[in-house]
Amino acid sequence: MKIKSLLLGLLMLVGFQIKVQAQSEDEGIKACVNNYLDGVMQGDTARLNRAFHPTAMLRSINSNTGALQDISVRKFVATTPAGGIQGRGGSTKLISYSYIGVSAVATVELRFGDFKYVDLLSMLKFGDNWKIVSRVFSRADLDATVKGTAAVPSAGGAPAASKPPVVKKSSANVKPKADDGW
């Protein structure tokens, strides 16, 4: 009886620790995103610097040339208007976020008078802190909505995740020697 009680208590403790870790990940990601949104809203460069990794890049397509446009986070922060976008009738909104391991993505809106930017933020966890490493953004009309889905149906119509992956035994499926993203 004592062993059953001990095992039950241990299982409950492990379950509680997993839930606390998930909550702290959620809180850490939201804190990072809120540093970005509040920094933009108020023109608070210190909060923007807390949100972004120092080597982060901001990317979009130049509307005049159609070319890829890269902006360093340093330039973005330096050109943030004093007082932020709140003085220009702007607002911000977290649309969604997701994460696994040390990687996270978030979709946010920065609304202005007659248009908005939709940002896709890629984040990585450094130690205990989440940092934005990339902002890919697009200017859109106010009534435009973000489209897409989290699960892509397979040819049979069922979510792709419902079928186990087919694993072929071949030399092409060699496990990578380093965590290089492939």
TORVEX-800881 format. One record per atom (N, C-alpha, C): atom name; residue in one letter; x negated, y, z negated; residue number from 1. Coordinates in pm, whole numbers. Layout:
BEGIN
NODE tipa zake      u      v      w vexfi
NODE   CA    A      X      Y      Z   NUM
...
***
This chain:
BEGIN
NODE tipa zake      u      v      w vexfi
NODE    N    M    -82   -119      0     1
NODE   CA    M      0      0      0     1
NODE    C    M    -87    125      0     1
NODE    N    K   -196    122    -78     2
NODE   CA    K   -284    237    -83     2
NODE    C    K   -351    261     52     2
NODE    N    I   -383    153    123     3
NODE   CA    I   -448    166    254     3
NODE    C    I   -351    229    354     3
NODE    N    K   -223    186    350     4
NODE   CA    K   -123    245    440     4
NODE    C    K   -107    394    413     4
NODE    N    S   -101    431    287     5
NODE   CA    S    -87    573    251     5
NODE    C    S   -209    652    294     5
NODE    N    L   -326    594    277     6
NODE   CA    L   -450    661    317     6
NODE    C    L   -455    678    468     6
NODE    N    L   -418    574    544     7
NODE   CA    L   -416    583    690     7
NODE    C    L   -313    685    738     7
NODE    N    L   -196    685    678     8
NODE   CA    L    -93    781    715     8
NODE    C    L   -141    924    688     8
NODE    N    G   -202    945    573     9
NODE   CA    G   -256   1077    540     9
NODE    C    G   -364   1119    637     9
NODE    N    L   -450   1027    674    10
NODE   CA    L   -559   1056    769    10
NODE    C    L   -503   1091    906    10
NODE    N    L   -404   1016    953    11
NODE   CA    L   -340   1046   1082    11
NODE    C    L   -274   1183   1080    11
NODE    N    M   -208   1216    972    12
NODE   CA    M   -143   1348    961    12
NODE    C    M   -248   1459    964    12
NODE    N    L   -360   1438    897    13
NODE   CA    L   -467   1538    895    13
NODE    C    L   -526   1558   1033    13
NODE    N    V   -550   1449   1106    14
NODE   CA    V   -604   1458   1242    14
NODE    C    V   -504   1532   1332    14
NODE    N    G   -377   1497   1322    15
NODE   CA    G   -275   1565   1400    15
NODE    C    G   -268   1713   1369    15
NODE    N    F   -280   1750   1242    16
NODE   CA    F   -279   1890   1201    16
NODE    C    F   -400   1963   1258    16
NODE    N    Q   -516   1900   1256    17
NODE   CA    Q   -637   1963   1308    17
NODE    C    Q   -626   1986   1457    17
NODE    N    I   -569   1893   1531    18
NODE   CA    I   -550   1910   1676    18
NODE    C    I   -456   2026   1702    18
NODE    N    K   -347   2036   1627    19
NODE   CA    K   -251   2145   1645    19
NODE    C    K   -316   2279   1611    19
NODE    N    V   -394   2285   1504    20
NODE   CA    V   -462   2410   1466    20
NODE    C    V   -561   2451   1574    20
NODE    N    Q   -635   2353   1630    21
NODE   CA    Q   -731   2386   1735    21
NODE    C    Q   -658   2442   1856    21
NODE    N    A   -546   2380   1896    22
NODE   CA    A   -470   2429   2010    22
NODE    C    A   -417   2569   1983    22
NODE    N    Q   -369   2593   1860    23
NODE   CA    Q   -321   2727   1827    23
NODE    C    Q   -435   2827   1832    23
NODE    N    S   -552   2790   1783    24
NODE   CA    S   -663   2885   1783    24
NODE    C    S   -710   2911   1926    24
NODE    N    E   -703   2811   2015    25
NODE   CA    E   -738   2834   2155    25
NODE    C    E   -638   2931   2217    25
NODE    N    D   -508   2907   2193    26
NODE   CA    D   -405   2999   2242    26
NODE    C    D   -432   3140   2192    26
NODE    N    E   -457   3152   2063    27
NODE   CA    E   -482   3284   2004    27
NODE    C    E   -606   3349   2063    27
NODE    N    G   -712   3272   2084    28
NODE   CA    G   -836   3326   2140    28
NODE    C    G   -817   3376   2283    28
NODE    N    I   -744   3299   2362    29
NODE   CA    I   -717   3339   2501    29
NODE    C    I   -630   3464   2504    29
NODE    N    K   -525   3466   2422    30
NODE   CA    K   -438   3584   2416    30
NODE    C    K   -514   3706   2366    30
NODE    N    A   -606   3687   2272    31
NODE   CA    A   -685   3800   2222    31
NODE    C    A   -771   3857   2334    31
NODE    N    C   -832   3771   2414    32
NODE   CA    C   -913   3817   2526    32
NODE    C    C   -827   3894   2627    32
NODE    N    V   -715   3834   2666    33
NODE   CA    V   -625   3900   2762    33
NODE    C    V   -573   4031   2705    33
NODE    N    N   -536   4033   2576    34
NODE   CA    N   -486   4157   2516    34
NODE    C    N   -593   4263   2506    34
NODE    N    N   -719   4224   2484    35
NODE   CA    N   -827   4324   2490    35
NODE    C    N   -832   4389   2627    35
NODE    N    Y   -815   4309   2731    36
NODE   CA    Y   -813   4363   2867    36
NODE    C    Y   -691   4454   2888    36
NODE    N    L   -572   4402   2857    37
NODE   CA    L   -450   4480   2882    37
NODE    C    L   -446   4608   2799    37
NODE    N    D   -481   4599   2670    38
NODE   CA    D   -481   4719   2585    38
NODE    C    D   -592   4815   2627    38
NODE    N    G   -706   4761   2669    39
NODE   CA    G   -815   4846   2716    39
NODE    C    G   -774   4926   2839    39
NODE    N    V   -707   4861   2934    40
NODE   CA    V   -658   4929   3054    40
NODE    C    V   -549   5029   3015    40
NODE    N    M   -458   4986   2930    41
NODE   CA    M   -345   5070   2891    41
NODE    C    M   -391   5198   2822    41
NODE    N    Q   -488   5187   2732    42
NODE   CA    Q   -531   5301   2651    42
NODE    C    Q   -660   5366   2700    42
NODE    N    G   -723   5308   2801    43
NODE   CA    G   -852   5360   2845    43
NODE    C    G   -962   5331   2744    43
NODE    N    D   -949   5223   2672    44
NODE   CA    D  -1042   5186   2565    44
NODE    C    D  -1154   5098   2622    44
NODE    N    T  -1266   5160   2653    45
NODE   CA    T  -1376   5087   2716    45
NODE    C    T  -1438   4983   2622    45
NODE    N    A  -1433   5005   2492    46
NODE   CA    A  -1486   4906   2397    46
NODE    C    A  -1405   4777   2406    46
NODE    N    R  -1274   4789   2417    47
NODE   CA    R  -1190   4669   2429    47
NODE    C    R  -1212   4600   2562    47
NODE    N    L  -1230   4678   2667    48
NODE   CA    L  -1259   4618   2797    48
NODE    C    L  -1391   4541   2792    48
NODE    N    N  -1491   4599   2728    49
NODE   CA    N  -1620   4530   2715    49
NODE    C    N  -1608   4403   2631    49
NODE    N    R  -1517   4400   2533    50
NODE   CA    R  -1494   4277   2455    50
NODE    C    R  -1425   4171   2539    50
NODE    N    A  -1342   4213   2634    51
NODE   CA    A  -1266   4119   2717    51
NODE    C    A  -1353   4052   2824    51
NODE    N    F  -1443   4128   2884    52
NODE   CA    F  -1519   4079   2999    52
NODE    C    F  -1657   4028   2959    52
NODE    N    H  -1702   3925   3029    53
NODE   CA    H  -1843   3884   3022    53
NODE    C    H  -1922   3991   3097    53
NODE    N    P  -2044   4024   3054    54
NODE   CA    P  -2120   4133   3119    54
NODE    C    P  -2148   4110   3267    54
NODE    N    T  -2145   3986   3313    55
NODE   CA    T  -2172   3961   3455    55
NODE    C    T  -2046   3938   3537    55
NODE    N    A  -1930   3964   3478    56
NODE   CA    A  -1803   3941   3548    56
NODE    C    A  -1794   4026   3674    56
NODE    N    M  -1720   3972   3771    57
NODE   CA    M  -1696   4044   3895    57
NODE    C    M  -1545   4061   3915    57
NODE    N    L  -1509   4172   3978    58
NODE   CA    L  -1371   4200   4013    58
NODE    C    L  -1365   4195   4165    58
NODE    N    R  -1271   4118   4218    59
NODE   CA    R  -1269   4093   4362    59
NODE    C    R  -1131   4114   4420    59
NODE    N    S  -1130   4168   4541    60
NODE   CA    S  -1007   4185   4617    60
NODE    C    S  -1044   4203   4763    60
NODE    N    I   -945   4229   4844    61
NODE   CA    I   -966   4259   4985    61
NODE    C    I   -947   4409   5003    61
NODE    N    N  -1045   4475   5066    62
NODE   CA    N  -1036   4618   5094    62
NODE    C    N   -922   4640   5193    62
NODE    N    S   -823   4721   5155    63
NODE   CA    S   -705   4740   5239    63
NODE    C    S   -737   4813   5369    63
NODE    N    N   -845   4888   5375    64
NODE   CA    N   -882   4960   5497    64
NODE    C    N   -961   4875   5594    64
NODE    N    T  -1054   4794   5542    65
NODE   CA    T  -1144   4718   5629    65
NODE    C    T  -1110   4570   5638    65
NODE    N    G  -1034   4518   5542    66
NODE   CA    G  -1005   4375   5538    66
NODE    C    G  -1120   4292   5486    66
NODE    N    A  -1226   4357   5441    67
NODE   CA    A  -1344   4287   5391    67
NODE    C    A  -1332   4257   5242    67
NODE    N    L  -1403   4154   5199    68
NODE   CA    L  -1410   4122   5058    68
NODE    C    L  -1474   4239   4984    68
NODE    N    Q  -1414   4276   4874    69
NODE   CA    Q  -1462   4389   4794    69
NODE    C    Q  -1500   4337   4656    69
NODE    N    D  -1625   4353   4618    70
NODE   CA    D  -1674   4314   4487    70
NODE    C    D  -1701   4438   4404    70
NODE    N    I  -1653   4439   4281    71
NODE   CA    I  -1676   4550   4189    71
NODE    C    I  -1734   4489   4061    71
NODE    N    S  -1845   4542   4016    72
NODE   CA    S  -1902   4491   3891    72
NODE    C    S  -1817   4537   3774    72
NODE    N    V  -1818   4458   3667    73
NODE   CA    V  -1742   4497   3549    73
NODE    C    V  -1796   4628   3492    73
NODE    N    R  -1925   4649   3504    74
NODE   CA    R  -1986   4773   3455    74
NODE    C    R  -1924   4895   3525    74
NODE    N    K  -1909   4887   3659    75
NODE   CA    K  -1850   4998   3734    75
NODE    C    K  -1702   5014   3698    75
NODE    N    F  -1630   4902   3686    76
NODE   CA    F  -1489   4906   3650    76
NODE    C    F  -1467   4975   3516    76
NODE    N    V  -1546   4936   3417    77
NODE   CA    V  -1532   4995   3284    77
NODE    C    V  -1570   5144   3287    77
NODE    N    A  -1678   5176   3359    78
NODE   CA    A  -1724   5315   3366    78
NODE    C    A  -1623   5406   3435    78
NODE    N    T  -1543   5353   3526    79
NODE   CA    T  -1446   5436   3598    79
NODE    C    T  -1305   5425   3541    79
NODE    N    T  -1290   5360   3427    80
NODE   CA    T  -1158   5352   3363    80
NODE    C    T  -1116   5492   3320    80
NODE    N    P   -996   5535   3361    81
NODE   CA    P   -955   5672   3328    81
NODE    C    P   -937   5691   3177    81
NODE    N    A   -982   5806   3128    82
NODE   CA    A   -962   5841   2987    82
NODE    C    A   -813   5842   2959    82
NODE    N    G   -773   5782   2850    83
NODE   CA    G   -631   5774   2817    83
NODE    C    G   -561   5657   2882    83
NODE    N    G   -628   5587   2973    84
NODE   CA    G   -574   5467   3035    84
NODE    C    G   -458   5494   3128    84
NODE    N    I   -384   5388   3156    85
NODE   CA    I   -271   5402   3249    85
NODE    C    I   -142   5441   3179    85
NODE    N    Q   -142   5441   3045    86
NODE   CA    Q    -19   5479   2975    86
NODE    C    Q     15   5624   3001    86
NODE    N    G    -85   5709   3019    87
NODE   CA    G    -61   5849   3049    87
NODE    C    G    -11   5871   3191    87
NODE    N    R    -17   5768   3273    88
NODE   CA    R     30   5775   3412    88
NODE    C    R    160   5695   3430    88
NODE    N    G    228   5667   3319    89
NODE   CA    G    353   5592   3326    89
NODE    C    G    332   5443   3350    89
NODE    N    G    213   5393   3324    90
NODE   CA    G    182   5253   3348    90
NODE    C    G    224   5162   3235    90
NODE    N    S    228   5034   3266    91
NODE   CA    S    256   4932   3165    91
NODE    C    S    182   4804   3205    91
NODE    N    T    171   4712   3111    92
NODE   CA    T    103   4586   3138    92
NODE    C    T    189   4470   3089    92
NODE    N    K    162   4350   3144    93
NODE   CA    K    241   4234   3106    93
NODE    C    K    160   4108   3132    93
NODE    N    L    157   4020   3034    94
NODE   CA    L    101   3886   3052    94
NODE    C    L    210   3799   3112    94
NODE    N    I    185   3744   3231    95
NODE   CA    I    283   3660   3299    95
NODE    C    I    269   3514   3253    95
NODE    N    S    146   3462   3256    96
NODE   CA    S    124   3323   3217    96
NODE    C    S    -24   3300   3190    96
NODE    N    Y    -53   3189   3124    97
NODE   CA    Y   -191   3144   3108    97
NODE    C    Y   -192   2994   3089    97
NODE    N    S   -306   2935   3118    98
NODE   CA    S   -325   2792   3095    98
NODE    C    S   -473   2767   3071    98
NODE    N    Y   -503   2654   3008    99
NODE   CA    Y   -643   2624   2978    99
NODE    C    Y   -664   2475   2959    99
NODE    N    I   -789   2437   2973   100
NODE   CA    I   -835   2304   2938   100
NODE    C    I   -984   2314   2910   100
NODE    N    G  -1028   2253   2804   101
NODE   CA    G  -1170   2258   2770   101
NODE    C    G  -1217   2401   2751   101
NODE    N    V  -1319   2440   2825   102
NODE   CA    V  -1377   2574   2813   102
NODE    C    V  -1332   2667   2925   102
NODE    N    S  -1231   2626   3003   103
NODE   CA    S  -1183   2705   3117   103
NODE    C    S  -1039   2749   3094   103
NODE    N    A  -1009   2872   3135   104
NODE   CA    A   -872   2923   3124   104
NODE    C    A   -844   3017   3240   104
NODE    N    V   -718   3030   3274   105
NODE   CA    V   -673   3126   3374   105
NODE    C    V   -550   3199   3319   105
NODE    N    A   -536   3324   3357   106
NODE   CA    A   -419   3402   3317   106
NODE    C    A   -375   3488   3435   106
NODE    N    T   -246   3511   3443   107
NODE   CA    T   -189   3601   3543   107
NODE    C    T   -127   3717   3467   107
NODE    N    V   -166   3840   3505   108
NODE   CA    V   -114   3959   3438   108
NODE    C    V    -71   4062   3543   108
NODE    N    E     11   4156   3499   109
NODE   CA    E     55   4268   3583   109
NODE    C    E     11   4398   3520   109
NODE    N    L    -35   4489   3606   110
NODE   CA    L    -61   4627   3567   110
NODE    C    L     34   4712   3651   110
NODE    N    R    139   4766   3589   111
NODE   CA    R    242   4840   3663   111
NODE    C    R    213   4990   3661   111
NODE    N    F    234   5049   3775   112
NODE   CA    F    222   5194   3791   112
NODE    C    F    357   5245   3840   112
NODE    N    G    366   5372   3873   113
NODE   CA    G    495   5430   3913   113
NODE    C    G    565   5359   4027   113
NODE    N    D    495   5335   4139   114
NODE   CA    D    562   5278   4255   114
NODE    C    D    494   5152   4308   114
NODE    N    F    401   5095   4233   115
NODE   CA    F    335   4971   4274   115
NODE    C    F    279   4902   4149   115
NODE    N    K    223   4784   4171   116
NODE   CA    K    159   4713   4061   116
NODE    C    K     38   4637   4116   116
NODE    N    Y    -53   4607   4025   117
NODE   CA    Y   -160   4512   4054   117
NODE    C    Y   -124   4382   3984   117
NODE    N    V   -144   4272   4051   118
NODE   CA    V   -131   4141   3990   118
NODE    C    V   -273   4086   3983   118
NODE    N    D   -316   4055   3863   119
NODE   CA    D   -451   4007   3839   119
NODE    C    D   -449   3858   3804   119
NODE    N    L   -539   3785   3864   120
NODE   CA    L   -563   3646   3828   120
NODE    C    L   -697   3645   3756   120
NODE    N    L   -693   3620   3627   121
NODE   CA    L   -812   3628   3543   121
NODE    C    L   -866   3489   3515   121
NODE    N    S   -992   3466   3547   122
NODE   CA    S  -1059   3340   3511   122
NODE    C    S  -1142   3366   3388   122
NODE    N    M  -1129   3277   3290   123
NODE   CA    M  -1200   3293   3162   123
NODE    C    M  -1279   3167   3129   123
NODE    N    L  -1387   3188   3055   124
NODE   CA    L  -1466   3079   3001   124
NODE    C    L  -1487   3105   2852   124
NODE    N    K  -1505   2997   2777   125
NODE   CA    K  -1526   3009   2634   125
NODE    C    K  -1676   3003   2605   125
NODE    N    F  -1727   3108   2543   126
NODE   CA    F  -1867   3117   2502   126
NODE    C    F  -1869   3109   2350   126
NODE    N    G  -1914   2996   2297   127
NODE   CA    G  -1910   2977   2152   127
NODE    C    G  -1764   2973   2109   127
NODE    N    D  -1725   3069   2026   128
NODE   CA    D  -1586   3079   1980   128
NODE    C    D  -1505   3184   2055   128
NODE    N    N  -1567   3250   2154   129
NODE   CA    N  -1502   3364   2218   129
NODE    C    N  -1471   3338   2365   129
NODE    N    W  -1351   3373   2405   130
NODE   CA    W  -1312   3367   2545   130
NODE    C    W  -1350   3498   2612   130
NODE    N    K  -1402   3489   2735   131
NODE   CA    K  -1441   3608   2812   131
NODE    C    K  -1390   3594   2955   131
NODE    N    I  -1346   3704   3012   132
NODE   CA    I  -1307   3707   3153   132
NODE    C    I  -1435   3708   3235   132
NODE    N    V  -1446   3613   3327   133
NODE   CA    V  -1565   3606   3413   133
NODE    C    V  -1532   3650   3555   133
NODE    N    S  -1403   3655   3588   134
NODE   CA    S  -1363   3698   3721   134
NODE    C    S  -1221   3753   3717   134
NODE    N    R  -1202   3865   3785   135
NODE   CA    R  -1069   3922   3804   135
NODE    C    R  -1046   3929   3954   135
NODE    N    V   -952   3852   4004   136
NODE   CA    V   -912   3860   4145   136
NODE    C    V   -777   3929   4144   136
NODE    N    F   -766   4039   4218   137
NODE   CA    F   -645   4120   4207   137
NODE    C    F   -589   4156   4343   137
NODE    N    S   -459   4187   4341   138
NODE   CA    S   -387   4223   4461   138
NODE    C    S   -288   4334   4429   138
NODE    N    R   -282   4434   4515   139
NODE   CA    R   -182   4540   4500   139
NODE    C    R    -52   4489   4559   139
NODE    N    A     59   4512   4490   140
NODE   CA    A    189   4460   4535   140
NODE    C    A    299   4560   4506   140
NODE    N    D    411   4544   4575   141
NODE   CA    D    530   4623   4546   141
NODE    C    D    584   4582   4410   141
NODE    N    L    655   4673   4344   142
NODE   CA    L    707   4645   4210   142
NODE    C    L    802   4526   4206   142
NODE    N    D    876   4502   4313   143
NODE   CA    D    972   4392   4312   143
NODE    C    D    911   4258   4357   143
NODE    N    A    784   4257   4393   144
NODE   CA    A    718   4132   4433   144
NODE    C    A    699   4042   4312   144
NODE    N    T    713   3912   4333   145
NODE   CA    T    696   3816   4224   145
NODE    C    T    583   3720   4256   145
NODE    N    V    521   3669   4151   146
NODE   CA    V    417   3569   4166   146
NODE    C    V    483   3438   4203   146
NODE    N    K    429   3372   4303   147
NODE   CA    K    487   3246   4349   147
NODE    C    K    390   3132   4324   147
NODE    N    G    442   3013   4319   148
NODE   CA    G    360   2895   4301   148
NODE    C    G    419   2804   4196   148
NODE    N    T    347   2700   4168   149
NODE   CA    T    393   2601   4072   149
NODE    C    T    274   2535   4006   149
NODE    N    A    299   2473   3895   150
NODE   CA    A    192   2405   3823   150
NODE    C    A    175   2262   3873   150
NODE    N    A    280   2201   3924   151
NODE   CA    A    272   2063   3971   151
NODE    C    A    310   2058   4117   151
NODE    N    V    228   1996   4198   152
NODE   CA    V    255   1983   4340   152
NODE    C    V    315   1844   4364   152
NODE    N    P    434   1838   4424   153
NODE   CA    P    494   1706   4448   153
NODE    C    P    411   1626   4548   153
NODE    N    S    411   1495   4529   154
NODE   CA    S    343   1408   4625   154
NODE    C    S    436   1383   4743   154
NODE    N    A    392   1307   4840   155
NODE   CA    A    472   1279   4958   155
NODE    C    A    605   1212   4923   155
NODE    N    G    608   1135   4814   156
NODE   CA    G    730   1067   4772   156
NODE    C    G    826   1156   4696   156
NODE    N    G    790   1280   4669   157
NODE   CA    G    877   1373   4599   157
NODE    C    G    857   1376   4449   157
NODE    N    A    786   1281   4393   158
NODE   CA    A    759   1280   4249   158
NODE    C    A    636   1365   4221   158
NODE    N    P    625   1422   4102   159
NODE   CA    P    505   1499   4070   159
NODE    C    P    380   1413   4089   159
NODE    N    A    276   1474   4143   160
NODE   CA    A    153   1403   4172   160
NODE    C    A     93   1340   4048   160
NODE    N    A    114   1401   3933   161
NODE   CA    A     54   1351   3809   161
NODE    C    A    119   1221   3762   161
NODE    N    S    236   1184   3819   162
NODE   CA    S    305   1065   3771   162
NODE    C    S    242    936   3823   162
NODE    N    K    163    943   3929   163
NODE   CA    K     98    824   3983   163
NODE    C    K    -47    821   3939   163
NODE    N    P    -96    703   3901   164
NODE   CA    P   -237    697   3864   164
NODE    C    P   -325    720   3987   164
NODE    N    P   -439    786   3969   165
NODE   CA    P   -526    813   4083   165
NODE    C    P   -586    682   4137   165
NODE    N    V   -604    679   4268   166
NODE   CA    V   -667    565   4331   166
NODE    C    V   -817    586   4324   166
NODE    N    V   -886    490   4266   167
NODE   CA    V  -1031    500   4252   167
NODE    C    V  -1094    397   4344   167
NODE    N    K  -1173    445   4437   168
NODE   CA    K  -1242    356   4530   168
NODE    C    K  -1383    332   4479   168
NODE    N    K  -1426    210   4484   169
NODE   CA    K  -1562    176   4445   169
NODE    C    K  -1653    197   4566   169
NODE    N    S  -1734    302   4559   170
NODE   CA    S  -1830    326   4666   170
NODE    C    S  -1940    414   4613   170
NODE    N    S  -2044    428   4692   171
NODE   CA    S  -2154    513   4651   171
NODE    C    S  -2115    661   4655   171
NODE    N    A  -2005    694   4721   172
NODE   CA    A  -1960    833   4727   172
NODE    C    A  -1901    879   4595   172
NODE    N    N  -1862    786   4509   173
NODE   CA    N  -1804    821   4380   173
NODE    C    N  -1905    815   4267   173
NODE    N    V  -2026    854   4295   174
NODE   CA    V  -2131    852   4192   174
NODE    C    V  -2102    965   4095   174
NODE    N    K  -2113    936   3968   175
NODE   CA    K  -2090   1036   3864   175
NODE    C    K  -2199   1143   3874   175
NODE    N    P  -2160   1271   3869   176
NODE   CA    P  -2261   1378   3877   176
NODE    C    P  -2361   1370   3762   176
NODE    N    K  -2483   1408   3789   177
NODE   CA    K  -2587   1404   3689   177
NODE    C    K  -2583   1527   3599   177
NODE    N    A  -2516   1633   3644   178
NODE   CA    A  -2509   1756   3565   178
NODE    C    A  -2367   1811   3573   178
NODE    N    D  -2331   1896   3480   179
NODE   CA    D  -2201   1962   3482   179
NODE    C    D  -2210   2083   3572   179
NODE    N    D  -2213   2057   3705   180
NODE   CA    D  -2234   2164   3801   180
NODE    C    D  -2105   2206   3871   180
NODE    N    G  -1991   2158   3822   181
NODE   CA    G  -1865   2196   3881   181
NODE    C    G  -1816   2101   3988   181
NODE    N    W  -1897   2003   4025   182
NODE   CA    W  -1855   1906   4125   182
NODE    C    W  -1845   1777   4057   182
***
